[in-house]
Amino acid sequence: YRLVLTENRMENACCGHCGLLRHHQLQDEVVQALCFDFFLGTTITSSRAWYVMDTLVDIRCCQPQALTFEPKEYAERFVQGFGGSVLSFEQAVQHLQSKTTAKNQGCCD
């Protein structure tokens, strides 16, 4: 997850989970946000991605996971096989915030 910020600054996050939380923190400073499609490996705009949350697949990174997909259809099919839910960008941010706040955890706990 890469954030392009004002004043030619950039930040990289290790995963969709950390990227979404940081994106929300820096809202007004974010010029563009990019991530990789989990299935295709292509670069996509984060705000237009679909996020699979609470899936059985463990990518061994931060929890709760946020797997990113460009086509919603692929995200929905992934969920059919491995469980979870498909969320929009806004829904994924809210989901992560509520889970992180509820558990009083940092990003990578």
N, C-alpha and C positions, 0 to 999 in steps of 0.2 A: 504494500500500500504506500503510495508516494503522494505527498502533499506539496504542491507548488504554492508558495506563499508570497505575500507582498514583499517588496524590496529585494527581489531575486533570491529569496531564501527557499530551501527545500528541506523536507524532512521525510525520512523513510520509516515505516513501521514494519515489524516482523510479520504481521498477519492482518486480516480483515478486522478482527476484534480490536486490536490496538489502534489500527488506522481509523476506524469509525469513532472510537472514543476521543482520539486526538483531534480528529476533524471537527468533532462537536466542540471541543475545548477552544479551538482556534477559529471558530466560525467566520468571523469578519476578516481574518487574515488570509483565508484560503482563496486562491485564485483558481486552482484546478486540483482535482484529486483523481488519481489513477490507481487501478488495481488489476490483478490478473484473473482471467476467467479460470476457475478451478479445473474445468474439464478440457477446454480448448487451449489454455495457456496464452491466450491473446490479451493484449492490454485494452482495458475498457475504462470508461468514465465511471467513477465510483457512484455518483448520484443516480446513474441510469442502470446500475447493476441490480441484480436480484440476489438476496442473501439467504442462504440456507442455514438455519439455526437449529440446535438441539438434535443433530443427526447422530446416528450410531458410529459413523466413521470418525476415527480419532486421528487427526493429523499431527498430534503431539506438539501442539503449540498452546497458546493462551486459551483459557476457558472463560466463558462459553465461546465456542468456536463460531466463526462467521465465514462460511464458504461463499465465494462470489461466482456468479454466473451471468453471462450477458443475455442469452435468451431465457426468458421465463419458462419456456417449455422444457428446457434442459434441467432447470432447477426443480421443476415439478416432477419430472421423471426420476431425477436423483432421489427425491424424497419418497417416491413410490417404492424404491428399492432399499433405501437406507434410513427412512424415517426422517423426522424433523418437520420444519415448517418453512415456507417461502415467504420472505418479507421484502418490502421495498426498502430503499435507503433510509427513509424517515422512520419506518417501523423498526428496522434493525437497530438504529441508534437508540430509540426508546427502550427496546428490549434489553440491550446491553446495559444501558444506564440503570434500569430497574433491577437487573440481576446483580450488578456490581454494587449498587447502593444497598440492596437488601442483604447482601452477604458482607458488607463493609470491607470489600476487598479492593486491592489495587489491580491494575491492569493484568499483571502476569502472575498473580498469586495462584 
